[in-house]
Amino acid sequence: MAKDGTNRGGARIGAGQKKKPLADKILEGNPGRRKLMVMEFTDAAELEGGSMPPPRDYLAAKQKNGKTTLAVEIYEKTWQWLKERRCVHLIPAQLIEQYAQSVARWIQCEECITEFGFLAKHPTTGNAIPSPYVAMSQSFMKQANNLWYQIYQVVRENCATEYKGATPHDDVMEKLLTARRGG
């Protein structure tokens, strides 16, 4: 205990060796010989074949400039990717919505940087300042990456089949370039 009465030290969140994905353990023949944690729901309702829950209205809301964001498309593509890996029931829809909205906002900020440039005019002095869209873009990109890592970690740890390959997050740059071209 420190002089100020607070406890310090101990285990930190995220410290230590990362868990090995279930698919890798199965592929290697379970070298640790421990019982593998495979989630099986025997009493649960059959979740396969369910339709995608509709995205909330705020994902498709028109922006101030009259355009719609790509959030609905990103949401649908991410949900489909999770369904193909049979992990959609492990991820809350809210997390997918947050991810889709963050990516859409990042793309929107990048479009503004393209349109208005990297510099802006200070409102009172008139001097050149860095564009606020740059900082917002970096913030949304960081948020989207963090949300994607949460989603991907669940897939990685619980998917008994191949989870590698193209992901919706890999296609984000393509979405940005397509949005800049106007279609």
N, C-alpha and C positions, 0 to 999 in steps of 0.2 A: 504494500500500500504506500502511496506517495504521501508527502507531507500535507498536501491539501485534502487528503482523505479519499482520493479516488483510486480505484483499482486500475492498474495498468498492466500491460503484458498479456500473456496468454495467447490462445489460438486466435488467429485473424480470419475473417471471412475470405474465402478464396485462396487461403494459404495451403501449401502442400501439393502433392502430386495430383494431377488431373485424373479423373476416372477414365479407364480405357473403354472405348465403345463396345457394346454388346456384340455387334457383328464381328469385330476384330477378335474378341475372345472366342467366339464360336469358330471362326476361321482358323485360329491357331490351335484349336483342340483343347481349350481351357487349360493353359499351362500351370496356373496356380492351383488347380484341382479343387477350388472352392465351388460351392453350389452357385450356379449362375442365376442372377435375378432376372427372370423373364416374367413380365407382367401378363398374367392370364386372368381374365374375368369370366368365371364360369356362371355366376348367378346374374350377371349384368345383361341388359338388353343388347341385342345385336345392333352395333353402331355402323356396320358397313352398309353401303348403298343409300345412306341418307343424303338428302340434298343439301346443298350449301345454304347456310343461313343467309338471308339477304343482308347486304351491307347496310349500315345505318345511313340515314338521310344526310348526315353532315359530311359523309365521304363524297357525296355527289352534289353538294351544294355549289351553286354558281359563285364565283369569286367576284370581287369588286370590278374587275375588268370585263366581266361577262363570260369568261371561260370557265370550264370545269376542270378540276384537277384529274390526275391519273390514279387517284386513290382507289376507286372502285375496281379498275382493271388490275392494279397491283394486289388488292385484297383477293380477287377471284383467282388470280394466277397462283398466289401463295397458298390459298386454301386447296386448290386442285393438286399442287405439288405435295402438300401434306397428306391429302387423301390417297394419292398414289403410293405413298410410303406407309399407309395405314397408321398414321400418327395424329390425324386430325382431332381425334377425341382427347388427346393429351394436351392440346394447346387451347387455351381460352380464346374465344372469338375476339374478345376485347384486345388481346395482345396482337392478334393479326391486324385488327383495325388500327391500332396505334402505329404498328410498323408501316402499314400502307399509307397512313396520313403523313408520317414523318418523311417517307421517301417522296411522296407527292409534293410536300412543302419544300424539300431540298431541290427538287427539279424546278419548282416555281422560282426559288431564289436564284438558281443558276440562270434561268431565262431572264430574270431582271438584271443580273450582272452582264449578260450578253447585250441586253438592250440599253442599259444606262452606263455601263463601264465600271471600272474599279474605283473611281473617285467620285465624290459628291461635293456639293458646295455647303459649307457651314451656314446654318440659317441666320446667324447674327453677324458674323465677321465676313462671310463670303469667301473665306479661304478654302482651299482644297482639303478635304478630309477623306479618309478611307470610306468606301461605300458601306452602309450598314448591312447591305445584302450579303456581303462577304462573311461577316461574323454570323449572321443568321444561317447562311448556307452551311458553314462549318458546324454550327450547333445542331441543325437538323440532320446532317450527315452522321455526326457522332451518336445522336439519339437513334437513328435508323440502324446503325451498326450494332449498338448495344441491344436493341430489341431483336435484331436478327440473330445475334449470338445466343440469346435466350431461347429462341425458337429452335435454332439448329442444334443446340446442346441437348434439348429434349429428344429430337429426332436421332441424334448420334448415339445417345445412351440407351434408347429403347427400341431401335429398329433392328430386327434380326436379319433383315435382308440388306442389300447394297444401298447405301445412302449417299454415295458420292455421285458426282456428275453435275450437270447444270442445275442451278438453283434459281429461284426467282430473284435472289439478291445479286446473282452474277449478271442478270439482265438489266440491272438498274442503269448502267451507263448507256446501254442501247436505248432505253426509254428516254434518257436525257437527250441523246442525239436526235432521236425521232421527234421529240417534242420541239426541239430547236428548228428542225426543218419544217415544222408546221403540219405534220401528218405522218 
